[in-house]
Amino acid sequence: MPAVDEDEVTAFQTEVLVDTSLDPSDDAANQLIGRLSVLVHPAPTDKELWDELSELARERDIPGSRRRHREEFDRRLDEAKQRRRERIVRWLIRPESEVDSVTGLPWSQIACYRVVEHSQLGPVPQYVDAARKLARAVALPTELQRADLVADSAIGTGLDTAMADLKQNRLTWFLQLVGESAEDDEGLQPVMADLLSIWADQRVQKLLIEETALGWPPPYDRNS
């Protein structure tokens, strides 16, 4: 295979952006540019992709007027950057990656809330959206800023917090109902004690892990 000149590839990419006769949404042209770029650039690491995604977001948010004769070029450049951003996001949230496409947070961070200790009920396995909500609530501002680069994209599905609360409350509503009633009715206190004993049983906890497994990636979808 003949050597590829990096300067020629860069010049070709610029020509595509400037040439207003070309369709910027042409998949074939985009694939050609991408394949040529691969020949002259080594595959970036995930860290490098995160850095590039941050830079693209900063450039997108910079305000300022544009000269009329540059409008078409700028529009094409913006579209090219947006396509690049979407490709980076798709890679970072690929199925085998450690990044959750809904929140943008690492799965290991969300998994800290796979089982939450309740003050009255003891261990309560969480549905994935409930754990996502908890993880985002305590994430550092810098972690959220990075996560939102993925979560705010058109690719991300977004987190339905209302549905997350509804599903999680459904899991424990009966126990909480009996527990609240037992505070005023001493006759229910032995019943509540029995229910808590059943709830804490490892076999029941395993069933609850299985019940809440939908949406959790391995190995968080099963009892450890």
SVG drawing of the C-alpha trace seen along z (x, -y; Angstrom):
<svg xmlns="http://www.w3.org/2000/svg" viewBox="-53 -40 58 59">
<polyline fill="none" stroke="black" stroke-width="0.4" points="0.0,0.0 1.5,-3.4 2.2,-5.8 -0.5,-8.2 0.3,-11.9 -1.3,-13.4 -1.2,-16.9 -3.1,-15.7 -5.8,-14.1 -6.2,-17.3 -6.4,-19.4 -9.1,-17.0 -11.1,-17.3 -11.0,-21.1 -12.0,-21.1 -15.0,-19.0 -16.1,-21.5 -15.6,-24.5 -17.1,-23.0 -20.8,-24.0 -21.7,-21.7 -21.2,-18.7 -23.9,-17.3 -22.6,-17.4 -25.0,-14.6 -23.6,-12.3 -22.7,-9.1 -20.4,-7.9 -18.3,-11.1 -18.2,-10.9 -17.1,-7.3 -14.3,-8.1 -13.0,-11.0 -13.1,-8.7 -11.2,-5.9 -8.6,-8.3 -8.1,-9.8 -7.7,-6.3 -4.7,-5.7 -2.8,-8.7 -3.9,-8.8 -3.7,-6.0 -6.8,-5.0 -7.4,-7.4 -7.9,-6.2 -11.1,-6.7 -9.5,-9.5 -8.5,-11.3 -12.0,-10.9 -13.4,-12.4 -11.0,-15.3 -12.0,-15.9 -15.7,-15.7 -15.2,-18.4 -13.4,-20.6 -16.2,-20.2 -18.8,-21.1 -16.8,-24.3 -16.5,-25.3 -20.3,-24.7 -21.1,-27.0 -18.9,-30.0 -21.1,-32.9 -20.1,-35.4 -21.1,-36.9 -19.9,-35.5 -19.1,-37.2 -21.6,-36.5 -19.1,-35.1 -18.1,-32.5 -21.6,-31.4 -21.7,-28.4 -18.2,-27.2 -19.1,-27.7 -22.3,-25.8 -20.6,-22.9 -17.8,-23.0 -20.4,-22.9 -22.2,-20.0 -18.9,-18.1 -18.1,-18.7 -21.5,-17.6 -21.1,-14.3 -17.7,-13.8 -19.2,-14.4 -22.0,-11.9 -19.4,-9.3 -17.4,-9.9 -20.5,-9.5 -21.5,-6.3 -18.1,-4.9 -17.9,-5.9 -21.4,-4.4 -20.8,-1.2 -22.3,1.8 -19.1,3.2 -17.9,-0.2 -18.1,-1.3 -20.3,-4.4 -24.0,-4.5 -25.7,-6.0 -28.6,-7.5 -26.6,-9.4 -23.1,-9.5 -21.7,-8.2 -19.6,-5.1 -21.5,-2.0 -19.2,-1.3 -20.4,-4.6 -24.1,-3.8 -23.6,-0.2 -22.8,-1.7 -26.6,-2.0 -27.4,1.5 -28.6,2.2 -29.4,-0.6 -29.7,-0.3 -33.1,-1.6 -33.4,-2.8 -36.5,-0.7 -36.5,2.1 -32.8,3.0 -31.3,3.8 -33.4,2.7 -32.3,3.7 -32.7,0.8 -34.2,0.7 -31.6,-0.7 -33.3,-4.1 -33.6,-4.6 -29.9,-3.9 -29.1,-6.3 -31.1,-9.0 -29.2,-8.4 -25.8,-8.4 -26.5,-11.7 -27.7,-13.3 -24.4,-12.8 -22.0,-13.1 -19.5,-15.9 -20.0,-19.0 -17.0,-18.0 -18.4,-14.4 -21.8,-15.8 -20.2,-18.2 -18.3,-15.3 -21.4,-13.0 -23.6,-15.5 -21.5,-15.5 -23.0,-12.1 -26.3,-12.3 -27.4,-15.6 -26.7,-14.2 -29.5,-13.2 -28.1,-9.6 -28.8,-9.4 -32.4,-8.4 -32.6,-10.6 -33.7,-9.6 -37.4,-9.5 -37.1,-10.3 -40.9,-10.2 -41.1,-6.6 -37.9,-5.7 -39.6,-6.7 -42.9,-4.9 -41.2,-1.6 -39.0,-1.7 -41.9,-2.6 -43.9,0.3 -41.2,2.7 -41.5,1.6 -45.0,0.0 -46.5,3.0 -43.7,3.2 -43.8,-0.6 -47.6,-0.5 -47.5,2.1 -44.5,0.4 -46.3,-3.0 -49.4,-1.3 -47.5,0.6 -46.3,-2.7 -49.9,-3.3 -51.0,0.3 -49.0,2.4 -50.8,5.5 -49.1,5.1 -45.6,4.8 -45.0,8.6 -46.4,8.9 -43.9,6.2 -41.1,8.0 -41.9,11.2 -42.1,9.3 -38.7,7.7 -37.2,11.1 -38.6,12.5 -37.4,9.5 -33.9,9.9 -33.7,13.6 -31.0,14.2 -33.4,16.2 -35.8,13.3 -33.0,10.8 -31.9,12.9 -35.5,12.8 -35.5,9.0 -32.2,8.7 -33.7,10.7 -36.9,8.6 -34.9,5.4 -32.3,6.8 -33.8,5.3 -31.5,2.7 -28.5,3.5 -25.5,4.7 -23.5,7.7 -22.4,8.4 -24.8,6.0 -27.9,7.8 -27.5,10.8 -26.9,11.7 -23.2,11.4"/>
</svg>
